[in-house]
Amino acid sequence: SRGRREGAQKLSSQPFVFKFWKKITKFVSNCLPSLTQKSASDYNNFDREFLSEKPKLSYSDKNLIESMDQSAFDGFSFINPKFEQILNK
């Protein structure tokens, strides 16, 4: 989001865009649906068909995962205990 914010600042500072920036942002914000969340467990903004699907864990090859660059996950601290048991097999 920081990159998007910097990109928006660069874009909005261009003379041509600056002239129309308020109109552009107002138009974009009016196009987005207003989502409301009544509580942390509120799921009313999700599609009913999506919610009715049974969750499935996908199989992942431990060797494939280990061969990939995992630096994007540096500092990520949560590991599902059930998944950890699968990885350790």
All heavy atoms as an XYZ file, in Angstrom:
732
protein
N       0.824     -1.195      0.000
C       0.000      0.000      0.000
C       0.867      1.258      0.000
O       0.457      2.278     -0.503
C      -0.959     -0.021      1.179
O      -0.276      0.025      2.396
N       2.064      1.160      0.578
C       2.949      2.314      0.560
C       3.324      2.671     -0.873
O       3.339      3.839     -1.257
C       4.200      2.026      1.378
C       5.165      3.177      1.397
C       6.384      2.865      2.234
N       7.419      3.815      1.941
C       8.693      3.596      2.107
N       9.101      2.455      2.592
N       9.578      4.511      1.816
N       3.617      1.639     -1.683
C       3.958      1.870     -3.081
C       2.814      2.481     -3.851
O       3.007      3.356     -4.695
N       1.598      2.016     -3.557
C       0.421      2.586     -4.228
C       0.248      4.037     -3.836
O      -0.090      4.879     -4.661
C      -0.831      1.789     -3.877
C      -0.905      0.456     -4.558
C      -2.242     -0.162     -4.319
N      -2.443     -0.407     -2.905
C      -2.926     -1.513     -2.400
N      -3.311     -2.483     -3.185
N      -3.078     -1.677     -1.122
N       0.457      4.326     -2.555
C       0.297      5.699     -2.074
C       1.319      6.613     -2.749
O       0.986      7.705     -3.205
C       0.454      5.723     -0.550
C       0.041      7.006      0.091
C      -0.015      6.976      1.622
N       0.922      6.088      2.274
C       0.577      4.936      2.878
N      -0.663      4.547      2.906
N       1.477      4.178      3.461
N       2.568      6.152     -2.833
C       3.610      6.960     -3.486
C       3.291      7.136     -4.973
O       3.486      8.211     -5.524
C       4.977      6.299     -3.302
C       5.486      6.385     -1.886
C       6.761      5.580     -1.668
O       7.211      4.876     -2.595
O       7.290      5.653     -0.555
N       2.807      6.058     -5.601
C       2.432      6.142     -7.009
C       1.306      7.131     -7.226
O       1.320      7.916     -8.181
N       0.329      7.119     -6.328
C      -0.792      8.061     -6.439
C      -0.306      9.492     -6.250
O      -0.771     10.407     -6.939
C      -1.859      7.719     -5.402
N       0.638      9.692     -5.330
C       1.171     11.042     -5.119
C       1.919     11.530     -6.355
O       1.765     12.678     -6.762
C       2.081     11.061     -3.892
C       1.326     10.939     -2.593
C       2.245     10.750     -1.393
O       3.414     10.427     -1.525
N       1.687     10.940     -0.190
N       2.711     10.630     -6.954
C       3.443     11.016     -8.167
C       2.472     11.346     -9.300
O       2.640     12.322    -10.009
C       4.384      9.893     -8.605
C       5.606      9.748     -7.745
C       6.476      8.602     -8.245
C       7.660      8.376     -7.339
N       8.480      7.237     -7.787
N       1.476     10.499     -9.454
C       0.491     10.710    -10.508
C      -0.279     12.009    -10.293
O      -0.443     12.808    -11.210
C      -0.481      9.532    -10.574
C      -1.576      9.614    -11.627
C      -0.969      9.608    -13.023
C      -2.549      8.470    -11.467
N      -0.723     12.233     -9.059
C      -1.545     13.417     -8.792
C      -0.751     14.716     -8.898
O      -1.325     15.783     -9.054
C      -2.198     13.316     -7.417
O      -1.223     13.350     -6.393
N       0.574     14.628     -8.824
C       1.380     15.854     -8.930
C       1.648     16.257    -10.374
O       2.145     17.352    -10.623
C       2.706     15.677     -8.184
O       3.509     14.708     -8.847
N       1.318     15.420    -11.343
C       1.472     15.777    -12.754
C       0.478     16.890    -13.093
O      -0.688     16.818    -12.710
C       1.222     14.562    -13.649
C       2.174     13.415    -13.416
C       3.611     13.800    -13.695
O       3.913     14.462    -14.686
N       4.510     13.404    -12.804
N       0.930     17.936    -13.782
C       0.060     19.093    -14.037
C      -1.290     18.732    -14.657
O      -2.321     19.246    -14.222
C       0.892     19.956    -14.992
C       2.296     19.571    -14.727
C       2.268     18.121    -14.331
N      -1.295     17.853    -15.642
C      -2.550     17.498    -16.299
C      -3.486     16.776    -15.338
O      -4.677     17.081    -15.258
C      -2.279     16.618    -17.522
C      -3.544     16.132    -18.182
C      -4.282     16.977    -18.990
C      -4.006     14.846    -17.964
C      -5.455     16.547    -19.594
C      -5.176     14.397    -18.559
C      -5.903     15.251    -19.372
N      -2.934     15.842    -14.580
C      -3.751     15.041    -13.667
C      -4.185     15.877    -12.473
O      -5.317     15.760    -11.998
C      -2.987     13.781    -13.207
C      -3.786     13.000    -12.188
C      -2.635     12.915    -14.395
N      -3.292     16.738    -11.975
C      -3.598     17.547    -10.802
C      -4.880     18.341    -10.991
O      -5.695     18.457    -10.085
C      -2.424     18.494    -10.496
C      -2.657     19.349     -9.286
C      -2.538     18.810     -8.015
C      -3.008     20.686     -9.414
C      -2.759     19.587     -6.895
C      -3.235     21.467     -8.291
C      -3.098     20.906     -7.026
N      -5.065     18.836    -12.201
C      -6.248     19.634    -12.525
C      -7.537     18.835    -12.292
O      -8.551     19.381    -11.883
C      -6.153     20.084    -13.988
C      -7.263     20.964    -14.456
C      -6.998     21.387    -15.892
C      -8.142     22.212    -16.428
N      -7.938     22.603    -17.825
N      -7.486     17.532    -12.544
C      -8.678     16.691    -12.452
C      -8.669     15.726    -11.268
O      -9.568     14.914    -11.122
C      -8.816     15.865    -13.750
C      -8.927     16.715    -14.968
C      -7.842     16.886    -15.809
C     -10.116     17.364    -15.265
C      -7.938     17.678    -16.935
C     -10.225     18.153    -16.392
C      -9.133     18.312    -17.225
N      -7.643     15.801    -10.401
C      -7.454     14.798     -9.351
C      -8.672     14.649     -8.434
O      -9.101     13.530     -8.140
C      -6.205     15.112     -8.535
C      -5.866     13.995     -7.594
C      -5.948     13.997     -6.239
C      -5.427     12.678     -7.958
N      -5.569     12.791     -5.733
C      -5.244     11.955     -6.775
C      -5.167     12.042     -9.177
C      -4.819     10.638     -6.754
C      -4.741     10.725     -9.153
C      -4.573     10.047     -7.961
N      -9.243     15.731     -7.966
C     -10.403     15.643     -7.073
C     -11.582     14.969     -7.770
O     -12.283     14.149     -7.187
C     -10.796     17.017     -6.549
C      -9.869     17.519     -5.480
C     -10.381     18.786     -4.847
C      -9.420     19.214     -3.762
N      -9.868     20.367     -3.037
N     -11.813     15.306     -9.022
C     -12.907     14.681     -9.771
C     -12.645     13.193     -9.959
O     -13.556     12.373     -9.838
C     -13.079     15.359    -11.138
C     -13.649     16.745    -11.064
C     -13.823     17.327    -12.447
C     -14.359     18.743    -12.363
N     -14.557     19.346    -13.670
N     -11.392     12.842    -10.255
C     -11.035     11.436    -10.469
C     -11.247     10.633     -9.188
O     -11.879      9.577     -9.203
C      -9.571     11.304    -10.952
C      -9.423     11.888    -12.352
C      -9.111      9.849    -10.916
C      -7.979     12.061    -12.801
N     -10.730     11.130     -8.064
C     -10.856     10.382     -6.807
C     -12.312     10.298     -6.359
O     -12.736      9.286     -5.814
C      -9.990     11.011     -5.691
O     -10.303     12.392     -5.560
C      -8.513     10.838     -5.986
N     -13.092     11.347     -6.586
C     -14.507     11.308     -6.229
C     -15.239     10.273     -7.087
O     -16.049      9.494     -6.595
C     -15.146     12.685     -6.407
C     -16.576     12.745     -5.960
C     -17.152     14.145     -6.104
C     -18.596     14.163     -5.648
N     -19.198     15.467     -5.803
N     -14.918     10.229     -8.376
C     -15.542      9.267     -9.280
C     -15.202      7.840     -8.851
O     -16.084      6.989     -8.751
C     -15.071      9.506    -10.716
C     -15.549      8.459    -11.677
C     -16.861      8.471    -12.132
C     -14.703      7.451    -12.098
C     -17.312      7.496    -13.008
C     -15.146      6.476    -12.982
C     -16.454      6.496    -13.432
N     -13.932      7.577     -8.573
C     -13.499      6.232     -8.180
C     -14.159      5.822     -6.866
O     -14.665      4.705     -6.736
C     -11.962      6.145     -8.078
C     -11.523      4.852     -7.429
C     -11.329      6.291     -9.450
N     -14.195      6.715     -5.889
C     -14.796      6.360     -4.598
C     -16.296      6.120     -4.722
O     -16.867      5.306     -4.005
C     -14.509      7.431     -3.544
O     -15.127      8.637     -3.889
N     -16.951      6.785     -5.671
C     -18.383      6.551     -5.882
C     -18.645      5.224     -6.593
O     -19.748      4.698     -6.527
C     -19.006      7.696     -6.680
C     -19.140      8.949     -5.845
O     -19.182      8.892     -4.631
N     -19.197     10.091     -6.505
N     -17.645      4.698     -7.285
C     -17.799      3.424     -8.004
C     -17.648      2.223     -7.084
O     -18.121      1.134     -7.405
C     -16.755      3.313     -9.114
S     -17.011      4.484    -10.446
N     -16.976      2.406     -5.974
C     -16.733      1.290     -5.067
C     -17.973      1.023     -4.222
O     -18.609      1.957     -3.736
C     -15.544      1.600     -4.152
C     -14.212      1.833     -4.860
C     -13.163      2.286     -3.847
C     -13.755      0.569     -5.559
N     -18.308     -0.240     -4.026
C     -19.464     -0.538     -3.178
C     -19.149     -0.209     -1.727
O     -18.005     -0.330     -1.292
C     -19.671     -2.045     -3.365
C     -18.331     -2.553     -3.754
C     -17.673     -1.450     -4.523
N     -20.120      0.234     -1.002
C     -19.890      0.499      0.420
C     -20.142     -0.803      1.177
O     -21.222     -1.384      1.118
C     -20.804      1.607      0.929
O     -22.154      1.225      0.785
N     -19.108     -1.276      1.827
C     -19.180     -2.520      2.585
C     -19.263     -2.193      4.066
O     -18.555     -1.329      4.562
C     -17.945     -3.380      2.298
C     -17.694     -3.719      0.831
C     -16.392     -4.490      0.690
C     -18.841     -4.507      0.252
N     -20.124     -2.876      4.736
C     -20.256     -2.663      6.174
C     -19.932     -3.961      6.890
O     -20.240     -5.044      6.410
C     -21.682     -2.229      6.553
O     -22.599     -3.211      6.076
C     -22.025     -0.884      5.942
N     -19.304     -3.828      8.022
C     -18.967     -4.989      8.829
C     -19.429     -4.690     10.242
O     -18.949     -3.760     10.880
C     -17.460     -5.253      8.793
C     -17.078     -6.512      9.520
C     -15.594     -6.814      9.399
O     -14.816     -6.008      8.929
N     -15.216     -7.980      9.861
N     -20.375     -5.499     10.716
C     -20.963     -5.257     12.032
C     -20.118     -5.810     13.163
O     -20.170     -5.322     14.282
C     -22.364     -5.860     12.071
C     -23.310     -5.180     11.091
C     -24.644     -5.870     11.018
C     -25.489     -5.205      9.937
N     -26.223     -6.109      9.123
N     -19.343     -6.856     12.863
C     -18.471     -7.456     13.872
C     -17.348     -8.197     13.153
O     -17.370     -8.337     11.929
C     -19.260     -8.435     14.753
O     -19.661     -9.569     13.996
N     -16.387     -8.700     13.921
C     -15.260     -9.424     13.339
C     -15.710    -10.702     12.642
O     -15.055    -11.176     11.717
C     -14.239     -9.749     14.418
N     -16.821    -11.253     13.054
C     -17.309    -12.497     12.438
C     -18.414    -12.255     11.412
O     -19.051    -13.190     10.962
C     -17.805    -13.456     13.526
O     -18.877    -12.869     14.238
N     -18.636    -11.003     11.039
C     -19.670    -10.669     10.058
C     -19.203    -11.072      8.661
O     -18.159    -10.650      8.193
C     -19.946     -9.170     10.103
C     -21.029     -8.732      9.137
O     -21.703     -9.605      8.556
O     -21.200     -7.519      8.962
N     -19.967    -11.906      7.988
C     -19.599    -12.397      6.662
C     -20.627    -12.010      5.600
O     -20.659    -12.578      4.511
C     -19.431    -13.922      6.693
C     -20.637    -14.641      7.248
C     -21.711    -14.960      6.431
C     -20.712    -14.972      8.588
C     -22.829    -15.597      6.934
C     -21.830    -15.616      9.104
C     -22.873    -15.926      8.263
O     -23.981    -16.555      8.772
N     -21.455    -11.037      5.869
C     -22.524    -10.647      4.956
C     -22.049    -10.076      3.626
O     -22.806    -10.045      2.657
C     -23.473     -9.652      5.637
C     -24.327    -10.342      6.671
O     -24.896    -11.386      6.398
N     -24.394     -9.781      7.864
N     -20.806     -9.617      3.542
C     -20.296     -9.066      2.289
C     -19.766    -10.143      1.344
O     -19.345     -9.838      0.238
C     -19.197     -8.037      2.575
C     -19.762     -6.816      3.265
O     -20.788     -6.293      2.868
N     -19.102     -6.367      4.313
N     -19.774    -11.394      1.779
C     -19.308    -12.492      0.936
C     -20.466    -13.113      0.172
O     -21.586    -13.180      0.653
C     -18.626    -13.576      1.785
C     -17.285    -13.172      2.294
C     -17.160    -12.584      3.538
C     -16.150    -13.377      1.527
C     -15.920    -12.207      4.018
C     -14.916    -13.003      1.994
C     -14.786    -12.415      3.241
N     -20.168    -13.586     -1.007
C     -21.135    -14.245     -1.863
C     -21.647    -15.526     -1.191
O     -20.872    -16.307     -0.666
C     -20.437    -14.572     -3.188
C     -21.371    -15.176     -4.197
O     -21.661    -16.377     -4.075
O     -21.802    -14.455     -5.109
N     -22.948    -15.740     -1.206
C     -23.559    -16.918     -0.567
C     -23.036    -18.221     -1.182
O     -22.821    -19.198     -0.490
C     -25.082    -16.875     -0.681
C     -25.691    -15.714      0.069
C     -25.776    -16.027      1.539
N     -26.283    -14.873      2.240
C     -25.776    -14.428      3.378
N     -24.781    -15.036      3.930
N     -26.276    -13.373      3.958
N     -22.853    -18.229     -2.492
C     -22.343    -19.437     -3.145
C     -20.937    -19.757     -2.642
O     -20.602    -20.905     -2.356
C     -22.328    -19.262     -4.660
C     -21.907    -20.510     -5.404
C     -21.952    -20.334     -6.908
O     -22.571    -19.376     -7.405
O     -21.347    -21.180     -7.585
N     -20.102    -18.733     -2.507
C     -18.755    -18.919     -1.987
C     -18.805    -19.469     -0.565
O     -18.061    -20.384     -0.216
C     -17.997    -17.585     -2.014
C     -16.686    -17.622     -1.294
C     -15.581    -18.226     -1.882
C     -16.552    -17.054     -0.035
C     -14.365    -18.269     -1.220
C     -15.347    -17.088      0.634
C     -14.245    -17.696      0.039
N     -19.690    -18.921      0.246
C     -19.794    -19.364      1.636
C     -20.306    -20.792      1.763
O     -20.024    -21.471      2.747
C     -20.710    -18.424      2.419
C     -20.160    -17.016      2.629
C     -21.226    -16.131      3.245
C     -18.915    -17.047      3.494
N     -21.048    -21.261      0.770
C     -21.594    -22.612      0.852
C     -20.581    -23.680      0.424
O     -20.806    -24.864      0.646
C     -22.853    -22.723     -0.003
O     -22.529    -22.600     -1.366
N     -19.470    -23.267     -0.188
C     -18.464    -24.231     -0.615
C     -17.717    -24.798      0.588
O     -17.405    -24.084      1.529
C     -17.454    -23.571     -1.554
C     -18.035    -23.178     -2.877
C     -17.009    -22.504     -3.776
O     -15.801    -22.550     -3.467
O     -17.430    -21.939     -4.781
N     -17.439    -26.085      0.523
C     -16.689    -26.746      1.584
C     -15.205    -26.397      1.416
O     -14.664    -26.507      0.310
C     -16.896    -28.256      1.490
C     -16.383    -29.005      2.668
C     -16.791    -30.472      2.594
C     -16.308    -31.180      3.852
N     -16.724    -32.571      3.855
N     -14.538    -25.973      2.479
C     -13.120    -25.618      2.347
C     -12.272    -26.854      2.045
O     -12.551    -27.941      2.525
C     -12.755    -25.027      3.709
C     -13.868    -25.315      4.611
C     -15.040    -25.749      3.811
N     -11.250    -26.657      1.212
C     -10.342    -27.751      0.861
C      -8.910    -27.269      1.015
O      -8.567    -26.189      0.545
C     -10.541    -28.179     -0.589
C     -11.863    -28.820     -0.886
C     -11.911    -29.245     -2.345
C     -12.765    -28.255     -3.096
N     -12.905    -28.541     -4.508
N      -8.099    -28.068      1.678
C      -6.678    -27.776      1.738
C      -6.032    -28.356      0.490
O      -6.307    -29.489      0.114
C      -6.026    -28.409      2.978
C      -6.344    -27.759      4.316
C      -5.694    -28.545      5.437
C      -5.863    -26.323      4.348
N      -5.210    -27.591     -0.147
C      -4.534    -28.106     -1.332
C      -3.224    -28.760     -0.913
O      -2.565    -28.336      0.039
C      -4.280    -26.986     -2.341
O      -3.527    -25.961     -1.741
N      -2.858    -29.799     -1.637
C      -1.608    -30.495     -1.361
C      -0.458    -29.662     -1.891
O      -0.535    -29.088     -2.977
C      -1.604    -31.876     -2.028
C      -0.256    -32.552     -1.951
C       0.167    -33.128     -0.764
C       0.599    -32.559     -3.037
C       1.409    -33.730     -0.673
C       1.841    -33.158     -2.963
C       2.243    -33.738     -1.774
O       3.470    -34.319     -1.684
N       0.610    -29.571     -1.144
C       1.796    -28.873     -1.634
C       3.016    -29.757     -1.396
O       3.149    -30.378     -0.346
C       1.950    -27.523     -0.951
O       1.903    -27.668      0.445
N       3.860    -29.806     -2.365
C       5.075    -30.616     -2.320
C       6.131    -29.896     -1.475
O       6.542    -28.781     -1.793
C       5.569    -30.837     -3.749
C       6.800    -31.720     -3.826
O       7.314    -32.156     -2.773
O       7.251    -31.979     -4.956
N       6.588    -30.551     -0.401
C       7.556    -29.944      0.504
C       8.837    -29.552     -0.239
O       9.383    -28.481     -0.018
C       7.875    -30.912      1.641
C       8.824    -30.363      2.675
C       9.059    -31.350      3.792
C      10.030    -30.769      4.802
N      10.323    -31.712      5.879
N       9.299    -30.393     -1.150
C      10.524    -30.084     -1.911
C      10.328    -28.865     -2.803
O      11.233    -28.053     -2.954
C      10.953    -31.288     -2.752
C      11.378    -32.451     -1.877
O      11.925    -32.257     -0.799
N      11.108    -33.653     -2.334
N       9.168    -28.754     -3.399
C       8.878    -27.601     -4.246
C       8.889    -26.321     -3.414
O       9.497    -25.319     -3.801
C       7.525    -27.762     -4.944
C       7.057    -26.578     -5.779
C       8.003    -26.330     -6.948
C       5.643    -26.789     -6.266
N       8.240    -26.348     -2.271
C       8.196    -25.174     -1.400
C       9.600    -24.776     -0.961
O       9.968    -23.606     -0.987
C       7.285    -25.426     -0.178
C       5.835    -25.546     -0.644
C       7.432    -24.319      0.863
C       4.877    -25.970      0.437
N      10.404    -25.770     -0.570
C      11.765    -25.479     -0.108
C      12.654    -24.951     -1.224
O      13.625    -24.245     -0.967
C      12.377    -26.720      0.531
C      11.745    -27.050      1.874
C      12.266    -28.338      2.496
O      13.009    -29.080      1.827
O      11.911    -28.591      3.653
N      12.337    -25.267     -2.478
C      13.141    -24.790     -3.602
C      12.804    -23.352     -3.991
O      13.536    -22.736     -4.753
C      12.941    -25.704     -4.818
O      11.659    -25.507     -5.384
N      11.716    -22.818     -3.466
C      11.270    -21.462     -3.818
C      11.799    -20.444     -2.807
O      12.028    -20.761     -1.649
C       9.748    -21.408     -3.854
C       9.152    -22.346     -4.880
S       7.387    -22.499     -4.695
C       6.853    -21.190     -5.755
N      11.956    -19.209     -3.264
C      12.396    -18.122     -2.400
C      11.295    -17.817     -1.391
O      10.194    -17.424     -1.764
C      12.708    -16.885     -3.239
C      13.133    -15.692     -2.400
O      13.530    -15.888     -1.227
O      13.078    -14.561     -2.916
N      11.594    -18.003     -0.137
C      10.603    -17.795      0.917
C      10.774    -16.450      1.632
O      10.135    -16.189      2.636
C      10.690    -18.933      1.943
C      10.377    -20.305      1.368
C       8.934    -20.415      0.927
O       8.025    -20.109      1.683
N       8.731    -20.836     -0.313
N      11.617    -15.564      1.102
C      11.892    -14.292      1.774
C      10.653    -13.400      1.888
O      10.591    -12.544      2.764
C      13.015    -13.541      1.061
O      12.632    -13.219     -0.259
N       9.660    -13.611      1.034
C       8.428    -12.819      1.120
C       7.706    -13.082      2.432
O       6.889    -12.276      2.867
C       7.511    -13.135     -0.049
N       8.035    -14.187      3.070
C       7.358    -14.553      4.312
C       8.203    -14.256      5.546
O       7.844    -14.657      6.654
C       6.976    -16.038      4.284
C       6.073    -16.371      3.138
C       6.577    -16.977      1.999
C       4.732    -16.054      3.176
C       5.749    -17.273      0.928
C       3.894    -16.335      2.115
C       4.406    -16.949      0.985
N       9.313    -13.555      5.386
C      10.140    -13.183      6.536
C       9.301    -12.406      7.540
O       8.557    -11.498      7.167
C      11.337    -12.323      6.101
C      12.393    -13.116      5.362
O      12.313    -14.360      5.366
O      13.302    -12.488      4.789
N       9.385    -12.782      8.788
C       8.625    -12.112      9.837
C       7.216    -12.634     10.006
O       6.507    -12.228     10.913
N       6.792    -13.535      9.135
C       5.456    -14.129      9.267
C       5.538    -15.175     10.359
O       6.315    -16.114     10.280
C       5.032    -14.758      7.934
C       3.604    -15.233      7.927
C       2.562    -14.323      7.858
C       3.305    -16.579      7.990
C       1.236    -14.755      7.848
C       1.997    -17.017      7.971
C       0.966    -16.103      7.901
N       4.745    -15.029     11.401
C       4.944    -15.858     12.586
C       3.937    -16.984     12.780
O       4.162    -17.843     13.604
C       4.924    -14.966     13.835
O       3.685    -14.303     13.936
N       2.833    -17.005     12.031
C       1.831    -18.028     12.272
C       2.036    -19.234     11.369
O       2.198    -19.092     10.169
C       0.413    -17.499     12.047
C      -0.630    -18.576     12.193
C      -1.035    -18.984     13.449
C      -1.167    -19.215     11.097
C      -1.972    -19.989     13.601
C      -2.112    -20.218     11.232
C      -2.512    -20.606     12.493
N       2.053    -20.397     11.971
C       2.050    -21.653     11.221
C       0.945    -22.506     11.806
O       0.912    -22.771     13.009
C       3.395    -22.394     11.323
C       4.503    -21.565     10.687
C       3.306    -23.765     10.644
C       5.879    -22.176     10.803
N       0.021    -22.925     10.967
C      -1.073    -23.783     11.394
C      -0.466    -25.086     11.921
O       0.263    -25.763     11.210
C      -2.000    -24.060     10.213
C      -3.208    -24.870     10.591
O      -3.178    -25.685     11.497
N      -4.284    -24.657      9.864
N      -0.732    -25.460     13.177
C      -0.145    -26.686     13.744
C      -0.448    -27.937     12.917
O       0.407    -28.811     12.780
C      -0.784    -26.781     15.129
C      -1.268    -25.419     15.439
C      -1.580    -24.770     14.131
N      -1.634    -28.027     12.335
C      -1.960    -29.191     11.512
C      -1.103    -29.209     10.250
O      -0.644    -30.259      9.813
C      -3.442    -29.198     11.158
C      -4.340    -29.469     12.334
C      -5.797    -29.473     11.930
C      -6.671    -29.693     13.150
N      -8.095    -29.629     12.818
N      -0.878    -28.046      9.668
C      -0.051    -27.962      8.470
C       1.391    -28.288      8.803
O       2.093    -28.941      8.045
C      -0.165    -26.577      7.843
C       0.562    -26.457      6.529
C       0.110    -27.144      5.417
C       1.679    -25.661      6.423
C       0.782    -27.042      4.204
C       2.339    -25.546      5.219
C       1.891    -26.251      4.104
N       1.867    -27.839      9.965
C       3.226    -28.123     10.399
C       3.440    -29.635     10.537
O       4.484    -30.157     10.166
C       3.511    -27.406     11.709
C       4.980    -27.397     12.084
C       5.254    -26.507     13.284
O       4.428    -26.452     14.207
O       6.302    -25.860     13.282
N       2.438    -30.356     11.041
C       2.531    -31.812     11.161
C       2.648    -32.443      9.777
O       3.416    -33.394      9.583
C       1.308    -32.370     11.878
C       1.225    -32.005     13.325
C      -0.128    -32.375     13.955
O      -0.982    -32.948     13.298
N      -0.294    -32.043     15.220
N       1.934    -31.926      8.803
C       1.993    -32.448      7.436
C       3.376    -32.220      6.850
O       3.961    -33.102      6.224
C       0.909    -31.804      6.550
C      -0.482    -32.213      7.024
C       1.120    -32.146      5.085
C      -1.612    -31.424      6.394
N       3.943    -31.025      7.072
C       5.271    -30.705      6.537
C       6.364    -31.584      7.136
O       7.337    -31.904      6.468
C       5.603    -29.236      6.776
C       4.904    -28.219      5.905
C       5.276    -26.813      6.335
C       5.247    -28.422      4.452
N       6.207    -31.937      8.389
C       7.223    -32.716      9.074
C       7.179    -34.205      8.745
O       8.042    -34.958      9.184
C       7.134    -32.514     10.587
C       7.530    -31.121     10.991
O       8.385    -30.509     10.345
N       6.936    -30.600     12.044
N       6.193    -34.654      7.978
C       6.098    -36.066      7.609
C       7.153    -36.434      6.599
O       7.602    -35.722      5.804
C       4.714    -36.395      7.049
C       3.678    -36.418      8.127
C       2.345    -36.847      7.545
C       1.295    -36.889      8.649
N       0.008    -37.273      8.166
